[in-house]
Amino acid sequence: MGLLDNKTAIVTGSSRGIGADVAKLLAAEGAAVVVNYRQKAPRANKVVTEIESAGGRAVAVGADLTTQEGVQALASAAMENFGSLDVLVLNASGGMESGMADDYALKLNRDAQVNMLNAAVPLMREGSRVVFVTSHQAHFIDSVPTMPEYEPVARSKRAGEDALRALIPNLADKGISFIVVSGDMIEGTVTATLLDRSNPGAIEARRAEAGKLYSVAEFAAEIARMVTADVETGHTEYAGGADYFGKGTGQAG
């Protein structure tokens, strides 16, 4: 028996990296998983194949979360394919990609997160859970400076977290809990790679300061664990980066 038997999870941005690992871990606990991608269908299909090969259930759904059509399509896919929606992991984020509009980071990291949650809530049963994935660089941005190249993304993700937290009372009325998982810079992620490209040595410097950086697999395990953890709504789970906590203010926990 898995902790998520007979439940359905949507994991946004789950065709690769952290999201893909989270999807596989939730499937291993019995959840039927909606694997979300924006453009890379083959990657998402590979995640689905791996889940199914291990005896799990999953479906790949292409959806651009910065559009209302994409948000609705993703929410509907859970009901159409598996008949319920019990877990929403808000993992998709971005903003360091080249060639995007100036407001892209805010559209994806704040507006799309709120729109996705609002589309999912009417479908979610009492006892459901929402997990928002963020970084210490974003979570603590109001009290701890970050690298200049990352600051616009960090501020957009913090704006997303604040907007989502404002919805906690509404979620509580429906019996839905909301958890934040904040991680230090994660080895091997797209964000880390792009940041190191724009600021060579940035990741090595952060690793030296923190002592250790989580791997994708380690951080994904923390996220998956918080899907079923016995914690209060509004809780923030921190992964790595203990040096932040002496500097930062306004911790939730």
Phi, psi and chi 1 to 4 in degrees:
 res  aa     phi    psi   chi1   chi2   chi3   chi4
   1 MET       -  129.4  -69.6  -72.5  -72.0      -
   2 GLY   -96.0  161.3      -      -      -      -
   3 LEU   -67.3  -18.7  -67.2  171.1      -      -
   4 LEU  -120.9   23.9  -65.6  168.5      -      -
   5 ASP   -56.0  138.9  -75.3  -13.4      -      -
   6 ASN    65.0   21.1  -57.2  -45.9      -      -
   7 LYS  -119.8  157.6  -65.6 -168.8  173.1  179.3
   8 THR  -120.9  136.7  -58.3      -      -      -
   9 ALA  -123.4  139.3      -      -      -      -
  10 ILE  -104.4  129.8  -68.8  174.2      -      -
  11 VAL  -119.7  111.8 -177.3      -      -      -
  12 THR   -76.0  148.3   66.2      -      -      -
  13 GLY    59.0   52.0      -      -      -      -
  14 SER  -117.8   23.9   48.2      -      -      -
  15 SER   -84.3  -11.6   64.3      -      -      -
  16 ARG  -159.9  172.9   64.1  178.6  173.9 -175.6
  17 GLY    59.0 -140.1      -      -      -      -
  18 ILE   -58.2  -47.2  -65.9  163.8      -      -
  19 GLY   -60.1  -41.0      -      -      -      -
  20 ALA   -63.7  -43.1      -      -      -      -
  21 ASP   -65.5  -40.0  -82.9   15.2      -      -
  22 VAL   -61.7  -45.0  170.5      -      -      -
  23 ALA   -56.6  -44.5      -      -      -      -
  24 LYS   -66.3  -40.3  -67.5  174.3 -157.5  171.6
  25 LEU   -66.1  -41.1  -70.6  166.7      -      -
  26 LEU   -67.0  -38.8  -60.9 -175.2      -      -
  27 ALA   -63.2  -37.2      -      -      -      -
  28 ALA   -65.4  -23.9      -      -      -      -
  29 GLU   -90.0    6.1  -74.5  -66.5  -12.8      -
  30 GLY   105.8   -6.1      -      -      -      -
  31 ALA   -73.4  143.8      -      -      -      -
  32 ALA   -82.6  131.4      -      -      -      -
  33 VAL  -119.4  131.7 -177.0      -      -      -
  34 VAL   -92.5  111.7  178.3      -      -      -
  35 VAL   -91.1  121.1  175.6      -      -      -
  36 ASN  -104.8  136.5  161.9 -121.0      -      -
  37 TYR  -136.9  158.9   65.6   93.6      -      -
  38 ARG   -96.7  -47.2 -173.1  164.9   64.2   92.6
  39 GLN  -131.5  -30.0  -68.4  175.6  -45.2      -
  40 LYS   -91.3   76.2  -54.8  -71.9 -163.8  -57.7
  41 ALA   -58.8  -42.3      -      -      -      -
  42 PRO   -58.4  -39.1  -26.5   36.1      -      -
  43 ARG   -63.0  -45.5  -76.6 -179.2 -178.4  160.9
  44 ALA   -64.0  -41.3      -      -      -      -
  45 ASN   -63.7  -33.5  -70.6  -30.3      -      -
  46 LYS   -65.1  -41.0 -176.5  169.8 -179.9  -80.3
  47 VAL   -61.8  -44.7  175.6      -      -      -
  48 VAL   -60.7  -44.6  169.2      -      -      -
  49 THR   -60.2  -41.6  -61.5      -      -      -
  50 GLU   -64.2  -41.3  -71.9  179.6   28.6      -
  51 ILE   -63.9  -46.1  -71.3  171.7      -      -
  52 GLU   -66.9  -36.2  -69.6  177.7  -20.6      -
  53 SER   -64.0  -27.5  -63.4      -      -      -
  54 ALA   -89.6    6.0      -      -      -      -
  55 GLY    93.7    8.4      -      -      -      -
  56 GLY   -95.6 -178.1      -      -      -      -
  57 ARG  -124.1  134.3  -64.7  179.8  -60.8  152.5
  58 ALA  -160.2  159.9      -      -      -      -
  59 VAL  -143.2  143.0   62.9      -      -      -
  60 ALA   -95.6  132.6      -      -      -      -
  61 VAL  -131.8  119.5  177.2      -      -      -
  62 GLY   -80.0  127.2      -      -      -      -
  63 ALA  -159.6  127.2      -      -      -      -
  64 ASP   -88.6  110.9  179.2   -9.9      -      -
  65 LEU   -73.7   -7.5  -57.8 -174.1      -      -
  66 THR   -83.8    0.2   62.9      -      -      -
  67 THR  -115.1  146.6   69.7      -      -      -
  68 GLN   -64.9  -33.5 -161.6   55.7   40.8      -
  69 GLU   -63.1  -42.5  -62.0   78.0   21.0      -
  70 GLY   -64.1  -44.4      -      -      -      -
  71 VAL   -60.5  -47.1  162.7      -      -      -
  72 GLN   -66.2  -39.4  -68.7  -63.8  -20.1      -
  73 ALA   -62.6  -40.0      -      -      -      -
  74 LEU   -69.2  -43.9 -168.2   54.8      -      -
  75 ALA   -62.2  -44.2      -      -      -      -
  76 SER   -65.2  -31.7  -60.9      -      -      -
  77 ALA   -61.0  -34.1      -      -      -      -
  78 ALA   -63.0  -46.0      -      -      -      -
  79 MET   -69.5  -42.9  -56.6  -57.0  -67.3      -
  80 GLU   -66.6  -36.5  -69.6  165.3    4.1      -
  81 ASN   -91.4  -33.9  -72.5  -83.0      -      -
  82 PHE  -130.2   -7.4  -56.3  118.2      -      -
  83 GLY    82.8    4.2      -      -      -      -
  84 SER  -159.2  169.7   70.0      -      -      -
  85 LEU  -145.6  114.2  177.0   53.8      -      -
  86 ASP  -120.5  -22.0  -49.9  -86.4      -      -
  87 VAL  -137.2  131.4  174.8      -      -      -
  88 LEU  -125.1  115.0  173.5   61.7      -      -
  89 VAL  -104.2  111.5  178.7      -      -      -
  90 LEU   -89.2   86.6  -66.2  168.2      -      -
  91 ASN  -103.8  -27.2  168.4   72.0      -      -
  92 ALA   -61.1  133.6      -      -      -      -
  93 SER  -158.9  172.4   67.9      -      -      -
  94 GLY   177.1 -164.3      -      -      -      -
  95 GLY   131.0  -12.5      -      -      -      -
  96 MET   -97.4   -1.2  -68.4 -160.3   67.5      -
  97 GLU   -66.6  147.9  -57.4   87.7  -16.3      -
  98 SER   -82.6  154.2   58.4      -      -      -
  99 GLY    81.7    8.5      -      -      -      -
 100 MET   -96.0  155.9  -65.8  -64.1 -169.7      -
 101 ALA   -63.3  158.0      -      -      -      -
 102 ASP   -58.3  -32.2  -70.9  -15.1      -      -
 103 ASP   -93.7    9.2   64.8  -14.8      -      -
 104 TYR   -61.9  -44.1  177.1   71.1      -      -
 105 ALA   -58.7  -44.5      -      -      -      -
 106 LEU   -68.2  -38.7 -153.0   54.1      -      -
 107 LYS   -62.2  -40.5  -82.0 -179.4   68.9  176.2
 108 LEU   -82.5  -46.1  176.9   58.2      -      -
 109 ASN   -83.5  -18.3  -63.6  -29.1      -      -
 110 ARG  -116.6  -64.3 -177.5 -167.8   63.6 -172.2
 111 ASP   -62.6  -44.6  -58.2  -14.1      -      -
 112 ALA   -66.7  -33.6      -      -      -      -
 113 GLN   -65.4  -46.1  -50.4  -62.5  -38.3      -
 114 VAL   -65.8  -42.9  171.5      -      -      -
 115 ASN   -63.5  -39.8  -69.1  -19.2      -      -
 116 MET   -64.5  -44.3 -174.9   69.1 -123.1      -
 117 LEU   -63.0  -44.7  179.3   57.5      -      -
 118 ASN   -63.8  -32.1  -75.4  -23.9      -      -
 119 ALA   -73.6  -31.4      -      -      -      -
 120 ALA   -81.7  -36.2      -      -      -      -
 121 VAL   -53.7  -44.6  163.1      -      -      -
 122 PRO   -62.3  -18.8  -21.8   33.5      -      -
 123 LEU   -95.1  -12.4  -50.1  176.1      -      -
 124 MET   -89.4  138.7  -60.9  179.5   88.3      -
 125 ARG   -85.2  163.9  -59.0 -179.5  -76.1 -161.7
 126 GLU   -58.5  138.1 -173.7  172.9   -8.6      -
 127 GLY    93.8   -2.4      -      -      -      -
 128 SER   -74.1  165.1  -65.3      -      -      -
 129 ARG  -136.5  142.0  174.7  157.2  -69.0  179.9
 130 VAL  -114.9  131.7  179.1      -      -      -
 131 VAL  -122.0  123.2  176.7      -      -      -
 132 PHE  -103.6  127.9  175.0   65.5      -      -
 133 VAL  -100.0  127.4 -179.5      -      -      -
 134 THR  -141.1 -174.1 -170.5      -      -      -
 135 SER  -120.7  155.1   66.8      -      -      -
 136 HIS   -58.8  -36.5  -66.4  -10.8      -      -
 137 GLN   -59.9  -30.4  -71.3   77.8   11.7      -
 138 ALA   -89.1  -45.7      -      -      -      -
 139 HIS   -59.5  -38.4 -177.8   74.0      -      -
 140 PHE  -102.0   14.8  -69.9  109.2      -      -
 141 ILE   -60.3  -26.8 -170.7   60.6      -      -
 142 ASP   -76.3  -13.5  -68.5  -29.3      -      -
 143 SER  -127.4  -17.1   54.7      -      -      -
 144 VAL  -128.1  117.0 -175.8      -      -      -
 145 PRO   -61.8  150.2  -17.9   29.6      -      -
 146 THR  -120.7  179.6 -170.3      -      -      -
 147 MET   -62.7  137.1  -58.5  155.0 -152.3      -
 148 PRO   -54.4  -36.7  -23.8   31.4      -      -
 149 GLU   -65.0  -26.5  -63.3   84.7   -4.4      -
 150 TYR   -97.5  -12.6 -170.0   64.4      -      -
 151 GLU   -57.9  -43.9 -176.6  166.8  -13.2      -
 152 PRO   -60.4  -38.0  -23.6   34.4      -      -
 153 VAL   -68.1  -44.5  176.0      -      -      -
 154 ALA   -59.1  -43.7      -      -      -      -
 155 ARG   -67.3  -35.4  -68.6 -155.8  174.9  -82.3
 156 SER   -68.8  -36.7   69.0      -      -      -
 157 LYS   -70.9  -36.2  -76.7 -173.8   70.5   67.3
 158 ARG   -66.3  -38.7 -178.4   67.6 -132.7 -163.1
 159 ALA   -61.8  -38.5      -      -      -      -
 160 GLY   -63.8  -45.7      -      -      -      -
 161 GLU   -60.8  -44.3 -179.6 -179.9  -19.2      -
 162 ASP   -62.5  -42.2  -69.3  -17.1      -      -
 163 ALA   -65.0  -38.4      -      -      -      -
 164 LEU   -70.5  -41.3  -68.6  165.8      -      -
 165 ARG   -61.7  -31.2  -76.2 -171.5 -179.1  -81.1
 166 ALA   -63.6  -19.7      -      -      -      -
 167 LEU   -90.8   -3.1  -58.8  175.0      -      -
 168 ILE   -55.4  -44.6  -72.2  175.7      -      -
 169 PRO   -59.7  -40.0  -24.6   35.1      -      -
 170 ASN   -64.3  -40.8  -62.4   -6.3      -      -
 171 LEU   -64.8  -42.3  -63.6  174.2      -      -
 172 ALA   -60.2  -36.9      -      -      -      -
 173 ASP   -60.8  -27.3  -71.9  -15.8      -      -
 174 LYS   -98.0    3.6  -60.2  177.7 -172.9  -56.5
 175 GLY    76.0   25.0      -      -      -      -
 176 ILE  -107.5  128.3  -59.7  169.3      -      -
 177 SER   -94.9  153.1   55.8      -      -      -
 178 PHE  -128.7  125.4  175.2   83.6      -      -
 179 ILE  -127.0  143.2  -51.7  -61.7      -      -
 180 VAL  -109.8  133.7  172.1      -      -      -
 181 VAL  -115.6  118.2 -178.0      -      -      -
 182 SER  -112.9  128.8  179.4      -      -      -
 183 GLY  -121.3  150.6      -      -      -      -
 184 ASP   -65.2  176.9 -159.3  -15.9      -      -
 185 MET   -52.5  133.1 -152.1   54.3   86.5      -
 186 ILE  -105.7  128.8  -53.2  -62.1      -      -
 187 GLU   -58.9  134.2  -59.3  -95.1   18.4      -
 188 GLY    84.1    5.9      -      -      -      -
 189 THR   -87.1  162.8   58.7      -      -      -
 190 VAL   -60.9  -43.6  174.6      -      -      -
 191 THR   -59.2  -46.1  -63.0      -      -      -
 192 ALA   -61.5  -41.7      -      -      -      -
 193 THR   -63.8  -46.2  -58.3      -      -      -
 194 LEU   -65.8  -38.1  -67.4  173.1      -      -
 195 LEU   -66.5  -42.2 -175.2   55.6      -      -
 196 ASP   -67.0  -29.1 -143.7   41.8      -      -
 197 ARG   -71.0  -40.1 -166.6  175.8  -63.4  160.7
 198 SER   -82.5  -23.1   62.7      -      -      -
 199 ASN  -137.8   77.8 -177.1   -5.7      -      -
 200 PRO   -54.0  132.8  -26.5   35.9      -      -
 201 GLY    91.3   -3.8      -      -      -      -
 202 ALA   -62.1  -43.3      -      -      -      -
 203 ILE   -69.8  -41.9  -59.1  -53.9      -      -
 204 GLU   -61.5  -40.3 -176.0   54.7   49.2      -
 205 ALA   -64.4  -42.4      -      -      -      -
 206 ARG   -67.4  -37.5 -178.8   63.4 -158.4  135.1
 207 ARG   -62.7  -42.2 -172.3 -174.3  -59.3  114.6
 208 ALA   -65.1  -39.7      -      -      -      -
 209 GLU   -68.8  -42.6 -170.4  175.7   23.0      -
 210 ALA   -83.4  -21.4      -      -      -      -
 211 GLY    92.4  -35.2      -      -      -      -
 212 LYS  -161.6  142.2  172.6 -169.0 -175.2  -64.3
 213 LEU  -113.5  141.5  -63.2 -177.2      -      -
 214 TYR   -65.8  148.3  -88.1   55.0      -      -
 215 SER   -83.3  167.7   67.9      -      -      -
 216 VAL   -56.1  -46.6  166.8      -      -      -
 217 ALA   -63.3  -41.2      -      -      -      -
 218 GLU   -66.2  -42.7  -71.7  169.7  -28.3      -
 219 PHE   -68.8  -40.3 -171.1   46.9      -      -
 220 ALA   -59.1  -38.3      -      -      -      -
 221 ALA   -64.1  -36.9      -      -      -      -
 222 GLU   -66.0  -42.0  -70.4  -61.5  -59.8      -
 223 ILE   -62.8  -48.2  -63.5  164.5      -      -
 224 ALA   -61.1  -38.0      -      -      -      -
 225 ARG   -63.4  -36.2 -173.9  171.1   65.7   83.1
 226 MET   -75.9  -10.7  -65.0  -44.4  -65.4      -
 227 VAL   -65.9  -31.3  167.1      -      -      -
 228 THR  -119.7    1.1   55.4      -      -      -
 229 ALA   -63.8  146.6      -      -      -      -
 230 ASP   -86.4   82.8 -176.7   11.8      -      -
 231 VAL  -133.2  160.0  -69.1      -      -      -
 232 GLU   -72.3  150.1  -66.8  -69.8  -39.7      -
 233 THR   -60.9  142.3 -169.6      -      -      -
 234 GLY    91.4   -6.9      -      -      -      -
 235 HIS   -62.8  142.6  172.0   79.2      -      -
 236 THR  -112.0  124.3  -55.4      -      -      -
 237 GLU  -101.6  127.5 -174.7   71.0   11.3      -
 238 TYR  -103.9  133.9  -63.2  106.5      -      -
 239 ALA  -118.1  107.2      -      -      -      -
 240 GLY    75.4  179.5      -      -      -      -
 241 GLY    66.6   42.7      -      -      -      -
 242 ALA   -59.3  -23.6      -      -      -      -
 243 ASP   -65.6  -19.4   59.4  -44.7      -      -
 244 TYR   -65.4  -31.7  -93.0   85.1      -      -
 245 PHE   -74.9  -22.7  -50.7  134.9      -      -
 246 GLY   -75.6  -30.5      -      -      -      -
 247 LYS   -85.0  -36.3  -52.3  172.7 -167.6  174.4
 248 GLY   -79.1  156.2      -      -      -      -
 249 THR  -125.5  166.8   56.9      -      -      -
 250 GLY    71.9   30.1      -      -      -      -
 251 GLN   -65.8  142.2  -68.0 -179.0   59.4      -
 252 ALA  -102.0  160.7      -      -      -      -
 253 GLY   175.1      -      -      -      -      -
